[in-house]
């Protein structure tokens, strides 16, 4: 029997696995991003439009910068490097999301931002953003809720990194990517389809392991029935994958 056929629902999950609740939370976050995007456009903050190609660096860790960026189309990753040069992929940004907000507190970039595919961005000057918000033309409540949602997600991610083994971290990160990037499978509402635009190396940098281990874990997930491939998509059984990621944590508690 496949693992996906034998799991039962759990409570007290790091990520609540109730599909209805997850859908509601994701939909609310998307509406929040849409409102912020509409506010930026109505204020004229979308006038500086930037087109970047795949693998093009938008800004580099350590350099000075005073612009935020709004993703109109495409996908952007942000990463940091350790002193010894090991990369850590911090997060991905998709249409409707804002990155580079650390410039609001410091002009020095704390990460490197790179386009994962051909992308369209709005470049928003820091000073103009703050003036516009001070005038009330960008809803302060929406901005704070957006930052809070991102911070909460980052806290969950940090918890994953320090409490789980690398295989369970990969399961949880795939589930997280599905929640943010995926679309429901029309043939199975509990399955989510993710475009295969994320490489094994990028997954390795998110999980904190090697590319070869990522390949091994993905094969194991396929054998368990947690994921399968329908080119050009990776299809995951979202509930089963989340339970798989969580059960090891619960056993240790």
C-alpha positions in Angstrom: 0.0 0.0 0.0 1.3 3.5 -0.9 1.9 5.9 2.0 -0.6 8.3 0.3 -3.4 5.7 0.6 -2.8 5.0 4.3 -2.4 8.4 6.0 -4.9 9.9 8.4 -5.4 13.6 9.2 -3.5 15.1 12.1 -4.0 18.1 14.4 -1.5 20.5 15.9 0.3 20.7 12.6 2.9 23.3 11.9 0.9 24.1 8.8 -2.8 23.4 9.3 -3.7 20.7 6.7 -7.4 21.5 6.4 -7.7 22.2 2.6 -10.7 24.6 3.1 -8.7 26.7 5.7 -5.6 26.7 3.5 -7.6 27.8 0.5 -9.2 30.6 2.5 -5.8 31.8 3.9 -4.2 31.7 0.4 -7.1 33.5 -1.2 -7.0 36.2 1.5 -3.3 36.7 0.9 -3.8 36.9 -2.8 -6.5 39.5 -2.3 -4.2 41.5 -0.1 -1.5 41.4 -2.8 -4.0 42.5 -5.4 -5.1 45.5 -3.3 -1.5 46.6 -2.7 -0.7 46.2 -6.4 -3.8 48.3 -7.3 -2.8 51.0 -4.8 0.7 51.2 -6.3 -0.7 51.6 -9.8 -3.2 54.2 -8.7 -0.5 56.2 -7.1 1.7 56.1 -10.2 4.4 54.0 -8.6 4.4 51.6 -11.5 5.9 54.0 -13.9 9.5 52.7 -13.7 9.1 49.3 -15.4 11.9 46.8 -15.5 12.3 43.8 -17.8 14.7 41.1 -16.6 15.6 37.8 -18.3 16.1 34.4 -16.7 19.2 34.3 -14.4 19.7 38.0 -14.6 20.7 39.5 -11.2 18.5 42.4 -10.1 20.6 43.4 -7.1 23.5 41.8 -5.2 24.0 41.2 -1.4 26.1 44.0 0.1 25.5 46.6 -2.6 23.7 49.9 -1.9 20.1 50.1 -3.1 17.0 52.2 -2.3 14.3 50.6 -4.4 11.6 48.1 -3.7 10.3 45.9 -6.5 6.8 44.7 -7.3 6.6 41.5 -9.4 4.1 42.1 -12.2 5.0 38.9 -14.1 7.5 36.1 -13.7 9.3 34.8 -10.7 12.3 36.0 -8.6 14.4 34.3 -6.0 16.4 35.9 -3.2 19.4 34.2 -1.7 22.3 34.7 0.7 25.8 33.3 0.8 27.8 32.1 3.8 31.4 33.2 4.4 32.6 30.0 2.8 30.4 30.6 -0.2 27.6 28.2 0.4 24.3 29.5 -1.0 21.0 29.6 0.9 17.8 30.3 -1.1 15.7 32.4 1.2 12.5 32.7 -0.7 10.6 33.0 -4.0 8.5 36.0 -5.1 5.6 35.6 -7.6 3.3 38.1 -9.3 1.6 40.5 -6.9 4.5 40.3 -4.3 7.0 42.9 -3.2 10.7 42.3 -2.5 13.6 44.4 -1.6 11.7 46.0 1.4 14.8 45.8 3.6 15.9 49.0 2.0 13.3 50.7 4.2 15.6 50.1 7.2 19.1 50.0 5.6 20.5 51.0 2.2 22.7 47.9 2.1 21.2 44.9 0.4 21.0 41.8 2.7 20.5 39.3 -0.1 20.9 38.8 -3.8 17.8 38.8 -6.0 17.8 36.9 -9.3 15.1 36.3 -12.0 14.1 32.7 -12.3 12.4 33.3 -15.6 11.7 36.3 -17.9 10.1 38.7 -15.5 8.5 42.1 -15.4 9.0 44.3 -12.3 8.0 47.8 -11.1 10.9 49.6 -9.5 9.6 51.7 -6.6 11.9 54.3 -5.1 12.1 54.1 -1.3 11.6 57.8 -0.6 8.6 58.0 -2.9 7.1 54.9 -1.4 7.3 56.3 2.1 5.9 59.7 1.1 3.0 58.0 -0.7 2.2 55.9 2.3 2.5 58.9 4.6 -0.1 60.6 2.5 -2.5 57.6 3.0 -2.6 56.6 -0.6 -1.1 53.2 0.1 -3.2 51.5 2.9 -0.9 51.2 5.9 -3.0 48.3 7.3 -2.7 46.3 4.1 1.1 46.9 4.0 1.5 45.8 7.7 -0.7 42.7 7.1 1.4 41.8 4.0 4.7 42.1 6.0 3.1 40.2 8.9 2.1 37.3 6.6 5.6 37.1 5.1 7.2 37.2 8.6 4.8 34.5 9.9 5.7 32.3 6.9 9.4 32.9 7.5 9.1 31.9 11.1 7.4 28.6 10.0 10.3 28.0 7.6 12.9 28.6 10.3 11.1 26.1 12.5 11.2 23.5 9.7 14.9 24.1 9.3 15.8 23.5 13.0 13.3 20.7 13.9 13.3 18.4 10.9 15.6 16.1 9.0 16.3 17.1 5.4 13.8 14.7 3.8 11.0 16.1 5.9 12.2 19.6 5.2 11.9 18.9 1.5 8.4 17.5 1.9 7.3 20.7 3.8 9.0 23.0 1.3 7.3 21.3 -1.6 4.0 21.7 0.1 4.8 25.4 0.8 5.7 25.9 -2.9 2.5 24.2 -4.0 0.5 26.5 -1.7 2.1 29.6 -3.2 2.8 28.6 -6.8 0.5 25.7 -7.6 -2.9 25.2 -9.0 -5.5 22.5 -8.1 -5.5 19.4 -10.2 -8.8 19.5 -12.2 -9.0 15.7 -11.8 -8.3 15.6 -8.1 -9.0 18.6 -5.8 -6.6 17.3 -3.1 -3.7 17.3 -5.6 -1.8 20.5 -6.6 0.2 21.0 -9.9 3.4 23.0 -9.7 5.1 24.2 -12.9 8.6 22.5 -13.0 10.5 25.7 -13.1 12.5 25.0 -9.9 15.7 23.1 -10.3 17.1 20.4 -8.0 19.9 22.8 -7.1 17.4 25.5 -6.0 15.6 23.0 -3.9 18.9 21.9 -2.4 19.6 25.5 -1.4 16.2 25.8 0.2 16.4 22.6 2.1 20.1 22.8 3.1 21.4 19.6 1.5 23.0 18.4 -1.8 21.4 18.1 -5.2 22.0 14.4 -5.3 20.1 14.0 -2.0 17.2 16.0 -3.4 17.0 13.5 -6.4 17.0 10.6 -3.9 14.3 12.1 -1.8 12.1 12.9 -4.8 12.4 9.3 -6.0 11.3 8.2 -2.5 8.3 10.5 -2.6 7.3 9.1 -6.0 7.6 5.5 -4.7 5.3 6.5 -1.7 2.8 8.0 -4.0 3.2 11.5 -2.6 4.2 13.1 -5.9 4.2 12.2 -9.6 5.2 14.0 -12.8 2.9 15.1 -15.6 5.2 17.2 -17.8 5.6 20.1 -17.5 4.1 19.9 -13.9 5.0 18.2 -10.7 1.8 17.0 -9.1 1.7 16.5 -5.3 -0.8 14.9 -3.0 -0.9 18.0 -0.7 -2.5 16.4 2.4 -0.4 13.3 2.4 2.9 15.2 1.8 2.1 17.5 4.7 1.3 14.6 7.0 4.6 12.9 5.9 6.5 16.1 6.8 4.7 16.5 10.2 4.6 12.9 11.6 8.3 12.8 12.3 8.1 16.1 14.2 5.1 14.8 16.2 6.9 11.5 17.1 9.9 13.5 18.5 7.7 15.7 20.7 
